[in-house]
Amino acid sequence: MITLVVGCGGINTNPEAAQSTTVIVETIEAGTDELLEVAATVVVQGKRGVVDLRDGWCILRNVPLGDQDPPVAPMTVTAPGYITVSRQIELSKYSYTPVTVEMEEADLATTGTAQGHVTSAAGAPVGSAVVRFTQTDVGGGTEIYGFTDDDGFYIIGGVPTGLVTVTAEAIGYISQTRTEDIFSDASGGNDDIDFVLIGGDTKVDVRGDVVSLTSGELLVGAEVVIAGLPSVFTDIDGEFEVLQVPVGLQVIEVTVDEYDDYSGTITVSPGMDPVHVLMSPRSPDPPPGPYTISGTVTLIGPPDNSGAVVSAWELDRGLDMGSYTTGPDGNYYLFVPPGRYKVEASYGDKAIGRTVELERGRVLTDIDFVLTVE
């Protein structure tokens, strides 16, 4: 919809010398050609500007073209009372880049506005980081996101209220995720939600212990390997320490006599809690893999109990910790660490859930469900 013929002084149209370009953004009401009556904030490739309501657009100069061909850039547009729009846009190497953004009104009673800063561990702003807000309710999946400017600042409108999972990510850094409670704009808004990201080349020492899943006994002499580094063995207290482990998702493998081998992933980061590894005793007739929560799903209607999906959601962090699909007998087995969970059984559009608390060294059995399927 943008029509600009004059008044664009300073726009670089020389493709040979161009290292940057100019982006011109206008905002309109969704489904119309009407310009927004409130000033929207625009961020493209870290450059920030505000729509001039007299002209109807925002002009961002010196937007880096980057190394991709064709060049693309992350864009975020936020306006008071509207749902934030974020997407990648293709930049013109030969002239300015015009962009028209349709904005939908937000329900101020059921959504809120979130803002904050993303910085590095050294305190430097992290530009073009993406901050994502995702509903944590089981069966949810509504996501809204935005990008930071060169000062590491972001502002995102239309975030669903209630508990949401918030993740900050940037190239060269370890992503960070946590759960936040979002309040509606109608109720007064939210405090800043800031993130400090750790560089991907950071290394930390990882400590932990190895425990018998059934008895809670600390296991001595267990061999522990993390991230392919030289193995270490647990001491007389069942504890271990692996030095200089790269941050990020790393594989941990543990072996000890008379127990099934263990393999999993951990998130390595500065200040992380000790790692607790639960080992399942080896037996001639073991259950279908190690498990800490089990039960049966009974389906009323189908010929047998096949096809029910049982999932475990960690309530404190809002994380999906895995699922199991039942066979004809309806039995399911989940292997999760200690914590508070919502265990949900679903079949088609039918679902039922229970909240359980799994203590360290315990196994929860007979967490059963009955679903009537028409």
N, C-alpha and C positions, 0 to 999 in steps of 0.2 A: 504494500500500500504506500510505501515511502516514495515520494516524488521530489527529488532534489536536483535542481539544475544550477542554481547559483547559491551563494552564501556558504560554500564549503571550502573556504580558503584554507590552505595547509594540508589538504588531502593529497597524499602521495600517489601519483599514477605512473611512476616510472618503474617498470618491473625489474630493470637491470640492477638498480641500486637499492631496491626495497628490502629492508630487514624487518619492517613492521608495516602495519596498515591501519586504516581508520574504520571503525565499526559504528554504524548509525542505527539506533534502535528506537522504534516507536512501540507504544503499548496501546492495545485496544480492548474493549469489552468483548468477551468471548461470544462468537456468533453474530457479531455486528461489525460495522465499520467505524463505530464511535470511539474517539480517543478517550483514554482513561482520564478521569477528572482529578486524580490524585497522582502525586509525583512518585514514580517507581525508581528504585535503586537498581542499577545495572552493573554487573561484574562480568568482564570478559577477559580471560587469560590473566587474571589478577588486577586488571585496570578497573577502577570504580568510577561511576558517574551517576548523575541523577537526571531524569527526564525533565526538560524545561517545558512547563505547561504552556508557556507562550508560543513556543514553536511546535511542541508536540513530539519532540524526540530528544534522545541523548546521543551526543557525539563523543566517542572515545577514540583519541588519537594515540599513536605509538603502541598499538597492540602488537606484540611480537608474533611473527609468522611461524616460528618454530621450525623443526626439521622435517615434518611430515610433508608429503606431496600427494594430493593437495593438502594445504595447511588446514588444520582444524583447531578449535579452541573451545574450552568449557565456558558456558554462559549461564548466569543465574540472574533472574529478574524477580524482585520482591516489591510489592506495593501494599500499603496499609489496607487491610480489609479484603485482601485477595490471596489466593493460593499461589505460592512461589512456583515459578517455571524454571526448570534447569534442563539443559541439553547441550550437546556438542554442535557447534555451527562450523560450516566451511568458510574459510576466509578467502577473499579475493587477493591475488598477488598483483593484480593490474590496476585496481581502482579501489574505491571504498566498498565496504560490505554492508548492504542494507538488510535489516532484520525487522520483521513485524512479529510481535508477541501477543497472543490472545491470552487474556487474564480472566479467570473465573473467580467470582466472589466466594469468600470463605464464610462458613457459619461460625460467627464469633462466639457462640455458646458452646460449640463442640470442638473447636480447634484453637490453637494458640500460636504465638510467635516465639521462636527460639533464636538466640544470638549468642555469640561468644567469640573467643580467639583460639586459634591453633598455633602453637609455638613448638620449637624444638627444645630439647633438654638444655641447650645453651641459652635459651631465652630469645632466639631469633624467630621472627614471624615466618610461618609456612604458607606461602601463597599457592593458590589453585589446589589446595587440599579439598577433598570432598567429605561433607558431613551428612550422614544418612540417619533418618529417623524412621523406625519400623515398629508397628504395633506388635506388642509381645503376647497378646491374647492368642490362645490356641485356635488355629484355624484362621488367624489374621493374615496379614501380608501387605497391608497398606504401607507404602513407603513414599517418603518425600525427602528430597536432598537438595543441597546447594554447595557452591564452591566459595572458598575464601578469596579475599583480595590480597594485594601485595603486603598488606599489614597483618595478614592472618585472620582478618575479621570476616564473620559470616552472619547473615540474618535470613531466616527462613520462616515464611508464614504459611498457615494452613496445616500445621502439625496436629495430628489427632491427639486429643487429651487423654490423660491416664498414663499408665506405665508404658514406656516405649524403650526400645533398644536403640542406643545412639552409637554410631561408629564413625570415627575419623580416620581417613586414609590419605596418604600422599606418597608419591614416588620417592623411593630412597629411605622410607621410614617404615617402622613396624606399626600396623594399624592398632587402634585402641577402641575397645567396646565397653560400654557400661549401660546400666538401666537408669532412666530418669523419669520423674513424674511431671507431666506437662499439664499446666493449668490453662484454662481458656482465656482468650483476650478479654471476654466480657467480665471475667472475675478479677482482672488486674494484671495478668501476664506472668512472666517467669524471670527468675534470676539468670545471669549469664551462665552458659555451659561451656567451660574452657577445656582444652585438651593440651597435653604436653606429649609430643611424639618422640620416640627413641629412634636414632639412626640405625639403619640396617646392619652396620658394621660393628655394632656394640657387642661386647662379650661379657657374660656374667657367670658367677659360680652358682651351681644348682645343688641344693641340698634336699634330702628327703629320707624316707624309710620304706622298708618292704615288710608287708604284714600278711599273715594268713587270712584269707577271706572268711573262713569258717570259724576259727578259734580266736582271731584277733592277736595271735602271738607274733611278736617281732622276729623276723627271720634273719639269722646270722649266716654270713658267707654267700649271700646271693650276689650274682654277677650282674652289674648294671652297665649298660652302654647307652649313651645319649649322643645323638648327632654323629655317630660313627667315630667318636673320640675313643681313646684307649679305655678299656673297661676298668671299673673299680669294684670293690666288694664291700658288702655291708659289714659293719663292725659288731662288737658284742651287744650293742644296743639296737641292732637292726638298721642302723643309719648309714647313709652314704653321702659323698660329696664329689661332684664332677666339676673340675675347674675350667674356666674360660670357654663356656658354651655360647655359640652365636645366638643372638636374640631371634625370636620368631618361632614359627611352628617347627618342632624338632621331634624326631622319632626316638622313643625310649624303649629299650628291650631289656628284659630281666629274666634270668634263669636261675633256678635253685633246685637241688635234688628233691624228688618226691612231689614236685608241683609242676603244673602245666606251664610252659613258656608263656611269657607275657610280652605283648607288643602293642604300643599305643602312641599317641602324639600328645605333646604338652606345649603350651605357649611359654616360651622363655623370655623373661623381661626383667629389668632391674626392680628390685624390691619384691619379687614374686614370693608367694608362700611356699613352704616346703612341699615336695611332691610325695604323695602317699600312694604306693603301689600295692594293690590287693592281689594276692596270688591264690589261684584255685588249686586245691589238692588234687593230685593225679589219682585216678581210680580206674579199676578194670572196666567199669561201665559208667562213664561220666555223663552228666546231662548234656544237652546240645550246646556246648560251649559254656564258658564261665558266665554266671549271671548273679545279679543281686536283687532283682525283682522278677517274680514269676507269677503266673496264674492261668486262668482259663477264661476264654470268651465263648459264651453259649449264644448261638444265633437261632432265634425262633422264626421259622419261616423257610429258610433255605434247607436243602437236603442234608448238609453237614455244616461244620463250623469253619470251613475254609474261607480265606480272603479277608478276615478282619485285620485291621492294622492297629497295633498298639504302640503308642508313642509316649516318651517321657520328656517332660518340659521342666527344666530347672527354674523354679519360681524366683529365686533371688536375683538371677541374671537374665531371665527370660530366654534361655538357650534351649534349642532342640537337641536332646542328648541321644537321639537314635530311635529306631522303631523296629517292630517285628511283625511279620505277616503270618497269621495262623494257618495251620493245616487242618485236615478233617477233624482231628481231636480237639482243636480249639486252644491248645496250650501255647503259651508265649513265654519268652525269656528275654530279659533286658539286663545289660551289664552297665551300671552307672556308678559313679563315686558317691560317697555320703552327701546328703543334702536334702532339701525340700523339693518335692516334685509334684506336678500334676500328671497323673497317668491317665491317658485317654484311649478308649477303644472306639474305633469308627468302622462303619461298613456302609458304603454309598453315602447318602446324606444323613445317616443316623450316627450319633456319637454320644458317648457317656464318659464322664471323667471322675476321678477320685484324687484327693490330695493326700500324699503320704510323706513321711519323714524317714529317711534311711540313715541309721546311725552307723558309725564306723565299726567295722568288723561284723556287721549283721547282714542277714539275708531276709528279704521280705517275700513270703510265699502266700499263696491263696488270695492274691489281689484279683478277684474274679469279677467278671462283668456279664450281664445278660442284655442282649439287644433284640428287640422285636423288629423284624424286617418284613415289610409288606411286599 
